[in-house]
Amino acid sequence: MSRVEIHGYAIVSDNDRIADATGHTPEVLRNDADWAYFQAELNRSDVTVLGRLGHEANPNPRNRVRIVLSSSSQGIERRVDGWWWNPQKLPWDEAIRRVLPHGGRVAVPGGRRVFDLFLGIGYDAFHLTRAEGVVVPDGIALFSQCDSGKSAETVLSDAGLKPGMRQVLDPSLPVSLVIWHR
Ligand SMILES: NC(=O)c1ccc[n+]([C@@H]2O[C@H](COP(=O)([O-])OP(=O)(O)OC[C@H]3O[C@@H](n4cnc5c(N)ncnc54)[C@H](OP(=O)(O)O)[C@@H]3O)[C@@H](O)[C@H]2O)c1
């Protein structure tokens, strides 16, 4: 198959949470500079892969190509709002070959089960934004391994990725970005 490049994207608190205990993204994890960076990255991508809840919660005004993970799919199916994929029914390599037969760049913005799944499939890069100084008590972790005490950095390092330089996206908190590469 032609080359497929997989990029993960998340904004996390100091305690590696992507959402609060109710499953919603708290205001402290919403940042304009991070959003602008993320949107520019999506513009460079050929497909966005996300969980059904994230798909339903985030409108798609630019009609970007999406792959929506859901147990309701029988494998990989074309629906009006995108491709719906069930990884229990069809492996990633076969699913992505249907969607991007000539290869391309894949953006993975989560949620947690989706981030976990792609740890196994293999990220080529992970764009980890941190709202520094922010703690989200009892929230949803970036990776399930973070719930057993591993930092996001340790999980990414264990997955064979290496960190780049810390960049400041927004000096006010600050909100910083580290891109991890294979
Ligand atoms: N801070 C961040 O960067 C960030 C990133 C992502 C999400 N979030 C936040 O996190 C919350 C949503 O995340 P979430 O983790 O609760 O939900 P989600 O990943 O958006 O959606 C979960 C749903 O996706 C489907 N799914 C996920 N993995 C699957 C798998 N391996 N096999 C089959 N289906 C699978 C299931 O759908 P079915 O029920 O149809 O089977 C599951 O119920 C939101 O508040 C969102 O804004 C934050």
The ligand as a Gaussian input file, in Angstrom:
#p B3LYP/6-31G(d) Opt

LIG

0 1
 N       -8.612000      17.509000      24.814000
 C       -8.562000      16.857000      23.664000
 O       -7.618000      16.974000      22.887000
 C       -9.690000      15.947000      23.298000
 C       -9.515000      15.036000      22.259000
 C      -10.577000      14.194000      21.956000
 C      -11.756000      14.258000      22.668000
 N      -11.868000      15.152000      23.667000
 C      -13.107000      15.219000      24.454000
 O      -13.370000      13.941000      24.979000
 C      -14.787000      13.728000      24.954000
 C      -15.191000      12.619000      23.960000
 O      -14.301000      11.640000      23.956000
 P      -14.788000      10.181000      24.279000
 O      -13.528000       9.383000      24.448000
 O      -15.786000      10.218000      25.392000
 O      -15.608000       9.770000      22.974000
 P      -15.220000       9.518000      21.446000
 O      -13.918000       8.790000      21.331000
 O      -15.373000      10.763000      20.677000
 O      -16.404000       8.529000      21.036000
 C      -16.558000       7.294000      21.697000
 C      -17.340000       6.402000      20.776000
 O      -16.544000       6.113000      19.628000
 C      -16.717000       4.764000      19.265000
 N      -15.445000       4.063000      19.426000
 C      -14.309000       4.548000      20.003000
 N      -13.346000       3.607000      19.955000
 C      -13.883000       2.527000      19.354000
 C      -13.384000       1.247000      19.025000
 N      -12.112000       0.885000      19.287000
 N      -14.214000       0.387000      18.405000
 C      -15.484000       0.731000      18.090000
 N      -16.020000       1.943000      18.376000
 C      -15.221000       2.819000      19.005000
 C      -17.815000       4.198000      20.135000
 O      -19.025000       4.489000      19.444000
 P      -20.356000       3.559000      19.526000
 O      -20.961000       3.874000      20.845000
 O      -21.166000       3.996000      18.349000
 O      -19.882000       2.133000      19.425000
 C      -17.681000       5.063000      21.381000
 O      -18.875000       5.140000      22.130000
 C      -15.409000      14.982000      24.451000
 O      -15.692000      15.850000      25.482000
 C      -14.309000      15.537000      23.600000
 O      -14.444000      16.903000      23.373000
 C      -10.876000      15.997000      23.999000

